Amino acid sequence: MGNLKTFKVHMGPANCALDIGDGSERGEYVNQDYILQTLGRPHRAVSLMYCYYPNDEGWPGRASVVHASDDVKFQWDYPYDDYYTYKGGLNGNLEDEPFNYMRDVRRHGQDVLLTLTIDPKLTDDHIEAIAKDLSTFGRVMLRINHEATGDWFSFNKRADYPEVAAFFKHCCEIIHKTAPNVKVIICLDGCSELGEEKMAMEDVFAEASKAADIVSVDRYLTLHWGWPYDVCNDVNEAYASEEKYFNTETYFSKEVKEVYELCKRSYERYTLINGGVERPMVLSEMNADGDVTGAYKQADMVKEFCNMLKADKQRWLSGFTMYQFRDRGRLGLEIEDPNNKDVGIRQPVFDTYKDIMHDEFFEPKMTIGDKTELPATLRWGGSEDADGLAISLHFEKSPVFCEAYFEDENLINENLMLEINDYWFYKAPGVKCIDLMSAFFQNPLHGEEDLTLKVFAPPASGENDPSQGEDWQENYYREIKALPVIRTKYAPVG
């Protein structure tokens, strides 16, 4: 295809954005190339979950390793939370976890959504160090001491609720000053029963809620929270040949409609607390647990919840995090193969969620602008605010071959995200050819059609460049001087 026409294109927020959990106490990190290839589009953000208790014995070893004990009967019974440990902070190492994963997330056109459970007794220099760690990673969303009205995390065992609330508020003050690119999320239990007027402890956390940039709750449709220390069942029956029984009290199940109403009611309470100011509302963890429902019902419940979001004329939810991509239990789109942690076993909810991802309601808005010429400056603000190029392409019919060749030396070295026919591709620096045919396998063309190949340029390093100007923490810029060569064939070559 020669004489290609190019236009400006802006990528903006979806009606409801989709984020994905990638690694936690229940599973390992899965690289973004695999997730993108299997789901066909990037997420708004990728949720990474870590803890920071740097003054504890055994730190920075993971709690379940350095404090392993047969006496542990619950996931959070260790001296500190059993997430992977945050290796940054005061005197930290930015070449260790989670920073390499954060770079992987950002170079693939997604924002970082970082959960940190933090020792509430730490001094300010620790929080300032964390803020400096995050200052180069663009539009980070940081969730501090989530599920703060619970009693299972270590921070709740080291401080009372007013102290936890005050610590959160103080963290917001430090982070907003040191790293204005970071938006802080408060996560409370929210409204847990229909008919309750207030959220749990909303008065205690009122000032903390006002300090946050984003408000949230974690909400599961069903959950086996006793995993992996028991097996849930609805009757007591012998477990294999051993003298123990299935636990009937470490899981719950709710109707989808009830959970939806409780989430929306939580949003309304947050708005009231904030004097009528509507803060972005997210569900920082959402899924149904296959341990409780079985695999097929799990998929049905997730679909039902998303259908309710689409039918609701009030756009009260800005996004939710699917917990998670790959899980050792049954809370993932894939289950981790017990024989090989690098292999995932797809569950029915995988295809259901993939369909949701490619529903226009949950996709970022693309706005094609004026015609433009090269060289063109592309701006990457984040997955909800980016300016790229749209290359106009004409197809006679569904192709047999469709490839993008990056022949110009400058273009070869670019880090790019490409989208065509509702399918996304990643081009790493040094890659010279991307096969675009995956965009037509499940979504073939039926006759002639005009499509646009959209091109965005997130930072290749995963970090923003301080030399690019005053807005460097919010935006990253690249000048594109050449276009890829598109090879399209409509019949086999032999």
C-alpha positions as CSV (number, residue, x, y, z in Angstrom):
1,M,0.0,0.0,0.0
2,G,1.6,3.3,-1.1
3,N,0.8,7.0,-0.7
4,L,-0.7,6.5,2.7
5,K,-2.8,9.3,4.3
6,T,-2.2,10.0,7.9
7,F,-4.5,11.7,10.4
8,K,-4.3,12.7,14.1
9,V,-6.0,10.4,16.5
10,H,-6.8,10.9,20.2
11,M,-7.4,8.0,22.6
12,G,-9.6,8.9,25.6
13,P,-11.3,7.1,28.5
14,A,-13.9,4.4,28.0
15,N,-17.4,4.5,29.5
16,C,-16.0,2.1,32.0
17,A,-12.3,1.1,31.9
18,L,-10.9,-2.3,32.4
19,D,-7.8,-3.0,34.5
20,I,-6.3,-6.5,35.2
21,G,-4.7,-7.9,38.3
22,D,-1.3,-9.5,37.4
23,G,0.3,-11.3,40.3
24,S,-0.5,-11.2,44.0
25,E,-0.4,-13.5,47.0
26,R,-2.2,-16.0,44.8
27,G,-0.2,-16.0,41.6
28,E,2.9,-14.9,39.8
29,Y,3.4,-12.0,37.4
30,V,2.6,-12.9,33.7
31,N,4.4,-10.9,31.1
32,Q,2.5,-8.3,29.1
33,D,3.3,-9.8,25.7
34,Y,1.4,-12.9,26.6
35,I,-1.6,-11.1,28.0
36,L,-1.8,-8.8,25.0
37,Q,-1.6,-11.6,22.6
38,T,-4.2,-13.7,24.2
39,L,-6.8,-11.0,24.9
40,G,-6.2,-8.9,21.9
41,R,-6.0,-5.4,23.5
42,P,-4.2,-3.7,26.3
43,H,-5.9,-2.7,29.6
44,R,-6.2,0.8,31.0
45,A,-3.9,-0.3,33.9
46,V,-2.3,-3.4,35.3
47,S,-2.6,-4.0,39.1
48,L,0.5,-5.0,40.9
49,M,0.3,-5.9,44.6
50,Y,3.2,-5.5,47.1
51,C,3.9,-4.8,50.7
52,Y,6.4,-2.6,52.5
53,Y,7.5,-3.4,56.0
54,P,11.2,-2.6,55.9
55,N,11.8,-2.6,59.6
56,D,10.6,-6.2,60.1
57,E,12.7,-9.2,60.8
58,G,13.1,-11.2,57.7
59,W,12.6,-8.3,55.3
60,P,12.8,-8.2,52.3
61,G,12.0,-11.9,52.1
62,R,8.5,-12.9,51.4
63,A,6.6,-13.5,54.6
64,S,5.5,-17.1,53.7
65,V,9.1,-18.0,53.0
66,V,11.0,-16.4,55.8
67,H,8.3,-17.0,58.4
68,A,7.0,-20.4,57.1
69,S,5.2,-22.3,59.8
70,D,2.8,-25.2,60.1
71,D,0.8,-23.1,62.6
72,V,-0.3,-20.7,59.8
73,K,-4.0,-21.5,59.0
74,F,-4.9,-18.3,57.2
75,Q,-3.3,-16.3,54.3
76,W,-2.7,-13.3,56.5
77,D,-1.4,-15.0,59.7
78,Y,2.2,-14.1,59.0
79,P,4.1,-11.3,60.8
80,Y,3.7,-9.1,57.7
81,D,1.5,-9.4,54.7
82,D,2.3,-12.2,52.3
83,Y,2.5,-10.1,49.1
84,Y,5.8,-10.0,47.2
85,T,7.9,-7.3,48.8
86,Y,8.4,-3.8,47.4
87,K,12.2,-3.5,46.9
88,G,12.2,0.3,46.5
89,G,11.7,2.9,49.2
90,L,14.4,4.1,51.5
91,N,17.8,2.8,50.3
92,G,15.9,0.7,47.8
93,N,16.8,-0.9,44.4
94,L,14.9,0.4,41.4
95,E,16.2,-2.5,39.3
96,D,14.2,-5.0,41.3
97,E,10.5,-5.7,41.9
98,P,8.1,-4.2,41.1
99,F,9.9,-1.7,38.9
100,N,10.9,-4.1,36.0
101,Y,7.2,-5.1,35.9
102,M,6.1,-1.5,35.9
103,R,8.3,-0.8,33.0
104,D,6.9,-3.8,31.1
105,V,3.4,-2.5,31.8
106,R,4.0,1.0,30.6
107,R,6.0,0.1,27.4
108,H,2.9,-1.9,26.4
109,G,0.7,1.1,26.5
110,Q,-0.9,0.7,30.0
111,D,-0.8,2.6,33.2
112,V,0.6,1.3,36.5
113,L,-1.9,0.5,39.3
114,L,0.2,-0.3,42.3
115,T,-1.3,-1.6,45.6
116,L,1.0,-1.2,48.6
117,T,0.3,-2.3,52.2
118,I,2.6,-0.2,54.3
119,D,3.7,-0.3,57.9
120,P,1.7,2.7,59.4
121,K,4.5,3.4,61.9
122,L,7.0,4.3,59.3
123,T,8.6,7.8,59.3
124,D,8.0,10.3,56.5
125,D,11.3,9.6,54.8
126,H,10.1,6.2,53.7
127,I,6.9,7.6,52.1
128,E,8.9,10.4,50.4
129,A,11.2,7.7,49.0
130,I,8.3,5.7,47.6
131,A,6.9,8.9,46.0
132,K,10.3,9.6,44.4
133,D,10.4,5.9,43.1
134,L,7.1,6.5,41.3
135,S,7.8,10.0,40.0
136,T,9.1,8.8,36.6
137,F,6.4,6.3,35.8
138,G,3.7,8.6,34.4
139,R,0.1,8.5,35.5
140,V,0.4,6.0,38.3
141,M,-2.6,5.0,40.5
142,L,-1.4,4.1,44.0
143,R,-3.7,2.2,46.4
144,I,-2.4,2.4,49.9
145,N,-3.5,0.0,52.7
146,H,-6.6,-1.3,50.9
147,E,-9.6,-2.9,52.6
148,A,-8.7,-0.5,55.4
149,T,-11.7,-1.2,57.5
150,G,-10.8,-4.9,57.8
151,D,-8.8,-6.7,60.4
152,W,-6.6,-9.1,58.4
153,F,-3.7,-7.0,57.1
154,S,-0.7,-6.3,59.3
155,F,-1.2,-2.5,59.1
156,N,-4.6,-3.0,60.9
157,K,-2.9,-5.1,63.6
158,R,-0.3,-2.4,64.2
159,A,-2.6,0.7,64.4
160,D,-6.2,1.4,65.3
161,Y,-8.6,2.6,62.6
162,P,-8.2,6.4,63.3
163,E,-4.5,5.9,63.1
164,V,-4.8,4.0,59.8
165,A,-7.0,6.8,58.4
166,A,-4.6,9.5,59.6
167,F,-1.6,7.6,58.1
168,F,-3.4,7.4,54.7
169,K,-4.2,11.1,54.7
170,H,-0.6,12.0,55.6
171,C,0.7,9.7,52.8
172,C,-1.6,11.6,50.3
173,E,-0.1,14.9,51.4
174,I,3.5,13.7,50.9
175,I,2.8,12.0,47.6
176,H,0.9,14.9,46.1
177,K,3.8,17.2,46.9
178,T,6.6,14.9,45.8
179,A,5.0,13.0,42.9
180,P,2.1,15.0,41.5
181,N,1.8,12.4,38.7
182,V,0.5,9.8,41.2
183,K,-3.2,9.6,42.0
184,V,-3.9,7.9,45.4
185,I,-6.8,5.5,45.8
186,I,-8.6,4.9,49.1
187,C,-10.2,1.5,49.4
188,L,-12.8,0.9,52.2
189,D,-15.3,-1.9,52.7
190,G,-18.1,0.4,51.5
191,C,-21.7,-0.5,51.9
192,S,-21.8,-4.2,52.8
193,E,-25.6,-4.7,53.5
194,L,-28.6,-3.4,51.7
195,G,-30.5,-1.0,53.9
196,E,-27.5,0.3,55.7
197,E,-27.4,4.1,55.7
198,K,-23.6,4.5,55.9
199,M,-20.5,2.7,54.8
200,A,-18.6,0.9,57.5
201,M,-16.5,3.5,59.5
202,E,-17.1,6.2,57.0
203,D,-16.9,8.9,59.7
204,V,-13.5,7.6,60.9
205,F,-12.2,7.6,57.3
206,A,-14.0,10.8,56.2
207,E,-10.9,13.0,56.1
208,A,-8.9,10.2,54.5
209,S,-11.6,9.9,51.8
210,K,-11.5,13.6,51.1
211,A,-7.7,13.4,50.7
212,A,-7.8,10.7,48.0
213,D,-7.9,11.3,44.3
214,I,-9.9,8.1,43.5
215,V,-12.4,6.2,45.7
216,S,-12.9,2.4,45.6
217,V,-14.1,-0.8,47.2
218,D,-13.1,-4.4,46.6
219,R,-16.2,-6.4,45.7
220,Y,-16.5,-10.1,44.9
221,L,-19.7,-11.7,43.7
222,T,-18.6,-14.9,45.4
223,L,-15.4,-15.6,47.3
224,H,-13.6,-18.5,49.0
225,W,-11.6,-16.4,51.4
226,G,-10.2,-19.4,53.3
227,W,-8.2,-20.5,50.2
228,P,-5.7,-22.2,50.2
229,Y,-6.1,-23.6,53.8
230,D,-9.4,-25.4,53.3
231,V,-11.8,-26.5,50.6
232,C,-15.2,-25.0,50.6
233,N,-18.3,-27.1,50.3
234,D,-22.0,-26.9,51.2
235,V,-22.0,-30.0,53.4
236,N,-19.6,-31.5,55.8
237,E,-18.0,-34.5,54.2
238,A,-14.7,-36.3,54.6
239,Y,-11.7,-34.9,52.8
240,A,-10.1,-37.8,51.0
241,S,-9.1,-40.3,53.6
242,E,-8.0,-37.8,56.2
243,E,-9.7,-37.0,59.5
244,K,-10.7,-33.4,58.5
245,Y,-13.6,-31.8,56.8
246,F,-14.4,-29.3,54.2
247,N,-14.9,-25.8,55.7
248,T,-18.4,-24.4,55.2
249,E,-17.7,-21.0,56.7
250,T,-14.9,-19.5,54.8
251,Y,-16.7,-18.5,51.6
252,F,-19.7,-16.4,50.7
253,S,-22.0,-15.9,47.7
254,K,-24.2,-13.0,46.8
255,E,-26.7,-12.2,44.0
256,V,-25.1,-10.1,41.3
257,K,-27.9,-7.5,41.6
258,E,-27.2,-7.1,45.3
259,V,-23.5,-6.6,44.8
260,Y,-24.1,-4.1,42.0
261,E,-26.5,-2.0,44.2
262,L,-24.0,-2.1,47.1
263,C,-21.2,-0.8,44.9
264,K,-23.3,2.0,43.5
265,R,-24.5,2.9,47.0
266,S,-20.8,3.1,48.1
267,Y,-20.2,5.6,45.3
268,E,-23.1,7.7,46.5
269,R,-21.8,7.7,50.1
270,Y,-18.3,8.7,48.9
271,T,-19.8,11.5,47.0
272,L,-21.7,12.7,50.0
273,I,-18.6,12.5,52.2
274,N,-16.8,14.7,49.7
275,G,-19.4,17.4,49.8
276,G,-21.1,16.4,46.5
277,V,-17.8,16.3,44.6
278,E,-17.8,13.2,42.4
279,R,-14.4,11.5,42.6
280,P,-13.6,8.7,40.1
281,M,-14.9,5.4,41.5
282,V,-13.3,2.1,40.8
283,L,-13.7,-1.5,42.0
284,S,-10.1,-2.3,42.7
285,E,-10.8,-6.1,42.8
286,M,-13.8,-7.8,41.2
287,N,-14.7,-11.3,40.1
288,A,-16.7,-14.4,41.1
289,D,-14.8,-17.2,42.7
290,G,-14.9,-20.5,40.8
291,D,-14.3,-22.3,44.0
292,V,-17.8,-21.4,45.0
293,T,-19.7,-21.2,41.8
294,G,-17.9,-23.6,39.5
295,A,-16.3,-22.4,36.2
296,Y,-19.5,-21.9,34.2
297,K,-21.5,-19.9,36.7
298,Q,-18.4,-17.7,37.4
299,A,-18.4,-16.6,33.8
300,D,-22.2,-16.0,33.8
301,M,-22.0,-13.8,36.9
302,V,-19.2,-11.6,35.6
303,K,-21.2,-11.1,32.3
304,E,-24.3,-10.3,34.3
305,F,-22.5,-7.6,36.3
306,C,-21.1,-6.0,33.1
307,N,-24.5,-6.1,31.4
308,M,-25.9,-4.1,34.4
309,L,-23.1,-1.5,34.0
310,K,-24.0,-1.1,30.3
311,A,-27.7,-0.8,31.0
312,D,-27.2,1.8,33.8
313,K,-27.7,5.3,32.3
314,Q,-25.6,6.8,35.2
315,R,-21.9,6.4,34.5
316,W,-20.9,6.1,38.1
317,L,-18.1,3.6,37.8
318,S,-14.9,4.8,36.0
319,G,-13.4,1.3,35.9
320,F,-12.9,-2.1,37.6
321,T,-9.9,-4.4,38.1
322,M,-10.5,-8.0,37.1
323,Y,-8.9,-10.1,39.8
324,Q,-6.8,-11.6,38.2
325,F,-5.2,-12.9,35.0
326,R,-3.6,-16.1,36.3
327,D,-4.4,-17.5,39.7
328,R,-3.3,-20.6,41.7
329,G,-6.9,-20.9,42.9
330,R,-10.1,-20.2,40.8
331,L,-10.0,-16.4,40.8
332,G,-8.2,-16.1,37.4
333,L,-9.0,-16.0,33.8
334,E,-6.4,-18.8,33.8
335,I,-5.6,-21.3,36.5
336,E,-1.9,-21.7,37.1
337,D,-0.8,-25.2,36.0
338,P,0.3,-27.0,39.2
339,N,3.0,-28.7,37.2
340,N,4.5,-25.5,35.6
341,K,3.8,-22.0,37.0
342,D,4.6,-20.6,33.6
343,V,1.6,-22.3,32.0
344,G,-2.0,-21.1,32.4
345,I,-5.1,-23.2,32.0
346,R,-7.9,-21.1,30.5
347,Q,-11.3,-21.0,32.2
348,P,-14.7,-20.2,30.6
349,V,-14.5,-16.8,32.2
350,F,-11.5,-16.1,29.9
351,D,-13.6,-16.0,26.7
352,T,-16.4,-14.1,28.5
353,Y,-14.0,-11.5,29.7
354,K,-12.3,-11.2,26.3
355,D,-15.7,-10.5,24.7
356,I,-16.3,-7.8,27.4
357,M,-12.9,-6.3,26.6
358,H,-13.9,-5.9,22.9
359,D,-17.3,-4.5,23.7
360,E,-17.3,-0.8,22.6
361,F,-18.7,0.2,26.0
362,F,-15.5,-0.9,27.7
363,E,-13.0,0.2,25.0
364,P,-11.1,3.5,25.0
365,K,-12.7,6.2,22.8
366,M,-10.8,6.9,19.6
367,T,-11.3,10.3,17.9
368,I,-9.9,10.7,14.4
369,G,-8.8,14.3,13.8
370,D,-7.3,16.4,11.0
371,K,-5.1,15.2,8.3
372,T,-1.4,15.5,9.2
373,E,2.0,15.2,7.6
374,L,5.3,13.7,8.8
375,P,7.3,14.3,10.8
376,A,4.6,14.1,13.5
377,T,5.0,14.4,17.3
378,L,3.1,11.7,19.2
379,R,2.2,12.3,22.9
380,W,1.7,9.6,25.4
381,G,-0.1,10.9,28.5
382,G,-1.5,7.5,29.4
383,S,-3.9,4.9,28.3
384,E,-6.8,7.4,28.7
385,D,-5.1,10.4,27.2
386,A,-2.8,9.9,24.2
387,D,-2.3,11.4,20.8
388,G,-1.2,9.2,17.9
389,L,-1.3,8.7,14.2
390,A,-4.1,7.0,12.2
391,I,-3.0,5.6,8.8
392,S,-5.8,5.2,6.3
393,L,-5.8,1.7,4.7
394,H,-8.2,0.3,2.0
395,F,-8.9,-3.5,1.9
396,E,-10.5,-5.2,-1.1
397,K,-11.6,-8.0,1.2
398,S,-10.3,-9.9,4.1
399,P,-6.5,-10.4,3.5
400,V,-4.5,-13.6,3.5
401,F,-1.3,-11.7,4.3
402,C,-1.1,-8.3,6.1
403,E,2.2,-7.2,7.5
404,A,3.8,-4.0,8.7
405,Y,7.5,-3.5,7.8
406,F,9.5,-1.0,9.7
407,E,12.2,-0.2,7.2
408,D,13.3,3.3,8.2
409,E,16.2,3.1,10.7
410,N,14.6,5.6,13.1
411,L,11.3,3.7,12.9
412,I,12.9,0.4,13.7
413,N,14.1,1.7,17.0
414,E,10.7,3.0,18.1
415,N,8.5,1.5,20.8
416,L,5.0,1.4,19.4
417,M,1.5,0.2,20.1
418,L,-0.6,-0.6,17.0
419,E,-4.4,-1.1,16.6
420,I,-6.3,-2.2,13.5
421,N,-9.7,-3.9,13.2
422,D,-10.2,-3.9,17.0
423,Y,-7.0,-5.8,17.6
424,W,-3.8,-4.5,19.2
425,F,-0.1,-5.3,18.6
426,Y,3.1,-4.3,20.4
427,K,6.3,-3.4,18.4
428,A,9.4,-3.4,20.6
429,P,12.5,-1.4,19.6
430,G,14.5,-3.3,17.0
431,V,11.6,-5.3,15.7
432,K,11.3,-4.8,11.9
433,C,8.1,-6.6,11.0
434,I,4.7,-7.1,12.7
435,D,2.3,-9.7,11.3
436,L,-1.2,-8.0,11.5
437,M,-3.2,-11.1,10.5
438,S,-4.3,-11.8,14.0
439,A,-6.7,-8.9,13.6
440,F,-8.6,-10.7,10.9
441,F,-8.8,-14.3,12.2
442,Q,-11.8,-13.9,14.4
443,N,-13.0,-10.7,12.8
444,P,-12.7,-11.2,9.0
445,L,-13.8,-8.5,6.6
446,H,-16.9,-9.1,4.4
447,G,-16.1,-7.3,1.2
448,E,-14.3,-3.9,0.7
449,E,-13.6,-1.9,3.8
450,D,-11.6,1.1,4.9
451,L,-9.7,0.7,8.1
452,T,-7.2,2.8,10.1
453,L,-4.0,1.5,11.5
454,K,-3.6,3.5,14.7
455,V,-0.1,4.1,16.1
456,F,0.9,5.3,19.6
457,A,4.3,5.7,21.2
458,P,4.5,4.9,24.9
459,P,8.0,5.2,26.4
460,A,10.4,2.3,25.4
461,S,12.1,2.4,28.8
462,G,8.8,2.4,30.6
463,E,9.6,5.7,32.2
464,N,9.1,9.4,31.3
465,D,12.0,11.6,30.4
466,P,12.8,14.6,32.7
467,S,14.5,16.4,29.8
468,Q,11.3,16.7,27.8
469,G,9.9,19.8,29.5
470,E,7.8,21.0,32.4
471,D,5.1,18.4,31.9
472,W,7.5,15.5,31.7
473,Q,5.8,13.6,34.6
474,E,2.5,13.6,32.8
475,N,3.5,13.3,29.2
476,Y,6.0,11.6,27.0
477,Y,6.8,12.7,23.4
478,R,8.2,11.0,20.3
479,E,8.7,12.4,16.8
480,I,7.8,10.0,14.1
481,K,9.5,10.6,10.8
482,A,8.4,7.7,8.7
483,L,5.6,5.2,8.2
484,P,5.7,1.4,8.1
485,V,5.4,-0.3,4.7
486,I,2.1,-2.3,4.6
487,R,2.2,-5.6,2.6
488,T,-1.3,-6.9,1.9
489,K,-2.1,-9.9,-0.2
490,Y,-5.6,-11.4,-0.9
491,A,-4.5,-14.8,-2.1
492,P,-1.7,-17.3,-1.2
493,V,1.5,-16.7,-3.0
494,G,1.7,-20.4,-4.2
